[in-house]
Amino acid sequence: MNICVFTGTRAEYGLLKPIMDRIRADNGLTLSLIVSGSHLSPRHGHTVDAILADGFTPDALVPLPLEDDTPLGTARALGVGVGEYANALERIKPDMLVVLGDRYETFACATAAALIRVPVAHLHGGETTEGAVDEFFRHAVTKMAHLHFASCEKHRQRIIQLGEHPDTVFDVGAVGVEIALSLPLLSRTELESAIGFAMGDKCLLTTYHPVTLGDDGPEQVQQFFAGLETVLGQDREVTVILTGANADPGASAIDAAAARLAGRHPGRVHAAASLGQLRYLSAMKHCAAVVGNSSSGIIEAPSLGVPTVNVGSRQQGRERAASVLDCPAKAEAVARTISRALAPPTGDIVKAARNPYEKTGTSQRIVAEIKKRGPGTVKSFHDIKPCPQGGNGEGHHS
């Protein structure tokens, strides 16, 4: 059984790697790999090098035109992707395509698979991110997928609500949590040596991605960095590690703002296009707080016992642990919430927090279900039974 895995970003690859390892190790399965998107972009760290270093050989390298990070440029890249991914899938001829998440590249690859009748297994469906256009792509991929691996029960129920049969939808937890808890992480000394930066005891691991829904994305970026500037001015012990934005419209402006902040605070702010999975999770383990609007602050950080300052609307709607502190993308609110995260009482909240994404055997369950189910491209819409008369109408399909 030939299983093709698609990856278009550094973060996505890190989550897919345990699944790829298990597929490759299974004598009954063959691993194929399509690598695309920001993996092939020097501006985003050319992270295909990390894939090659891990011993994987891509069956297809599909570059996209990422130079124009406007909405129109992204739409054009999506269109290019559909055609090129279809060519790759036609050549590879997989029995199933595995995709993760909600990016436009993922949507394009799933669309190509649907059109040439390759069944799709989808990870992390059923989630909501109300501040990002990814919201649309995620649910669209769900409707093109035949197997669904949700990160928590609430997300599993959403997938069923979209008409997917319960027998094809599994609550397996998040692979990212499994990785964070099982990967031998670097010590703080090893990490500092690897990145050439002294973290100190009040280091903020910071990632800020474009907000692609709404008209205030640029204003949110300005307010976020103003908030970081305020914290750096208020507390000389605070340091910041900034990782690069993803390849969405507006990313170049964020990366430029990060570079300017690092330039104003040499020795206290370290900006990197990509840390790689091991160094990123090690930084998360040793930092004082995760700050920004990355899903890693919502999904992985609680299991590593680190508070998160979740900024703005990008992750609005996701399930979260009590250790995640939400704040609007306003400079004063960002600075205030970071100070709260660094205060001792927050430690008690973090210790007591339950992570809804933490389950055992996530990657093993995913590969076992893929192998057991096998290919199949025909599926039916699963109607939810109407509520009894006098109910509130939830679950009724008209």
C-alpha positions, -999 to 999 in steps of 0.1 A, spaced: 0 0 0 16 32 -12 10 61 12 19 96 0 25 123 26 23 160 16 42 187 34 45 224 25 58 241 57 84 235 84 59 232 112 37 207 93 67 185 85 77 183 122 42 170 130 41 145 101 76 131 107 66 104 133 39 92 109 64 91 81 88 72 103 61 46 111 50 42 75 86 38 63 92 11 90 61 -9 82 68 -38 57 32 -36 45 34 1 35 55 22 11 61 59 18 60 85 -9 66 122 -3 56 155 -19 76 185 -7 65 220 -16 57 255 -4 81 273 19 103 242 23 118 253 -10 121 290 -2 155 304 9 136 333 27 118 307 49 150 288 57 150 262 28 137 236 53 138 208 27 174 205 39 160 192 73 139 167 55 169 154 36 190 153 67 164 131 84 169 105 56 138 111 36 139 113 -2 111 134 -18 94 118 -47 83 152 -59 96 187 -53 69 213 -62 81 249 -60 54 276 -57 57 313 -66 60 327 -31 77 360 -39 44 379 -41 29 375 -6 -2 396 -14 -36 378 -14 -36 378 -52 -1 363 -52 -13 336 -28 -43 328 -50 -20 324 -80 3 301 -60 -27 280 -50 -37 277 -87 -2 266 -97 -2 241 -69 -33 223 -79 -19 215 -114 15 206 -102 3 184 -73 -20 166 -97 10 159 -120 30 146 -90 2 124 -77 -5 110 -112 32 100 -114 34 86 -79 1 68 -80 -5 65 -43 -32 44 -26 -38 73 -1 -27 109 4 -20 121 40 -24 158 47 -23 179 78 -41 211 88 -54 240 69 -30 258 47 -38 268 11 -11 244 -2 -27 215 17 -61 225 2 -46 226 -33 -30 191 -29 -63 177 -15 -82 192 -44 -58 176 -69 -62 143 -51 -100 145 -52 -100 153 -89 -78 123 -98 -95 100 -73 -69 95 -47 -84 90 -12 -73 115 15 -65 111 52 -67 144 70 -51 153 104 -63 183 126 -97 188 109 -127 201 129 -107 230 145 -116 266 142 -93 296 137 -116 325 132 -88 350 124 -73 332 95 -85 322 60 -72 287 69 -106 283 85 -121 279 50 -94 256 37 -96 233 67 -133 225 65 -130 222 27 -103 196 31 -125 177 55 -152 173 28 -126 159 4 -111 135 30 -121 99 36 -103 94 70 -102 120 97 -78 122 127 -90 149 151 -69 163 179 -97 162 205 -133 150 209 -148 184 203 -131 186 170 -142 151 162 -178 161 167 -174 191 144 -162 168 116 -192 146 121 -214 177 121 -200 184 86 -215 152 74 -186 127 79 -195 92 91 -185 87 128 -168 54 118 -142 74 98 -135 101 124 -110 94 152 -101 114 183 -63 106 185 -49 137 201 -22 159 186 10 144 172 28 176 182 22 168 219 34 133 214 66 146 199 71 173 226 69 147 253 90 120 236 118 139 218 151 141 237 153 178 240 185 199 243 196 213 276 195 250 279 233 252 276 232 230 245 204 251 230 222 284 237 254 271 221 234 259 191 217 292 184 245 315 197 222 333 221 219 335 259 183 330 269 184 340 306 156 332 329 129 354 313 131 344 277 100 347 255 97 323 226 78 343 200 61 336 167 37 359 150 20 348 118 -1 370 94 -38 375 104 -55 368 70 -91 376 78 -103 411 87 -88 444 77 -66 452 107 -38 426 101 -11 453 96 -23 472 127 -22 440 148 14 435 137 24 470 147 6 467 181 22 433 188 58 445 182 51 477 202 40 454 231 72 435 229 92 467 228 74 479 260 82 447 278 119 449 268 120 485 281 103 477 314 123 446 323 160 444 314 161 406 322 136 398 294 150 383 263 132 373 231 136 345 205 117 353 174 110 327 147 99 336 112 64 340 100 48 314 77 43 320 39 10 338 41 1 373 28 19 398 50 47 376 61 75 398 48 63 428 68 64 407 100 98 393 93 111 429 86 96 441 120 113 412 137 146 421 122 142 457 132 135 447 168 165 424 169 186 453 155 175 476 183 182 451 210 214 432 202 221 404 227 185 405 239 165 396 208 174 368 185 156 365 152 157 332 131 139 322 100 135 287 114 149 270 145 140 235 133 119 212 154 144 200 180 157 235 188 122 250 187 108 225 212 139 228 233 134 266 234 98 261 244 108 238 272 134 263 286 116 296 279 95 315 305 65 319 281 54 313 246 41 345 230 23 352 197 -4 336 176 11 302 166 -9 270 173 22 256 191 14 279 220 -21 264 222 -13 227 214 22 218 226 32 244 252 7 233 279 22 198 279 57 212 285 45 232 315 50 266 299 24 295 299 13 310 266 3 345 257 -20 341 228 -23 374 209 -51 386 187 -78 367 167 -58 342 147 -63 313 171 -98 323 182 -121 293 184 -94 266 193 -98 245 224 -72 256 249 -58 247 284 -60 271 313 -23 279 309 -31 299 277 -37 336 284 -56 354 257 -52 391 249 -61 414 221 -35 426 197 -31 459 215 4 470 227 -7 477 263 -26 444 265 3 424 251 27 440 276 4 435 305 -4 399 297 33 390 292 40 405 326 12 384 340 26 352 324 60 359 340 45 364 375 48 336 400 10 329 404 8 319 368 30 289 376 3 274 397 -22 277 368 3 260 344 9 231 368 -29 225 371 -37 229 334 -51 199 315 -41 198 279 -71 187 257 -47 176 230 -26 152 250 -33 115 244 -11 84 241 -1 65 210 -13 92 185 10 84 155 7 47 161 -31 49 160 -31 70 129 -10 46 109 -29 16 122 -62 30 110 -48 40 76 -35 5 71 -67 -11 83 -91 10 63 -72 9 30 -82 29 -1 -117 39 -11 -130 70 -29 -168 67 -25 -184 81 7 -219 92 17 -230 123 36 -239 114 71 -270 132 83 -273 140 120 -307 129 133 -330 158 140 -337 167 176 -370 156 192 -398 181 188 -393 209 212 -355 207 211 -332 235 203 -327 224 167 -290 218 171 -279 189 149 -308 193 125 -300 191 88 -326 207 66 
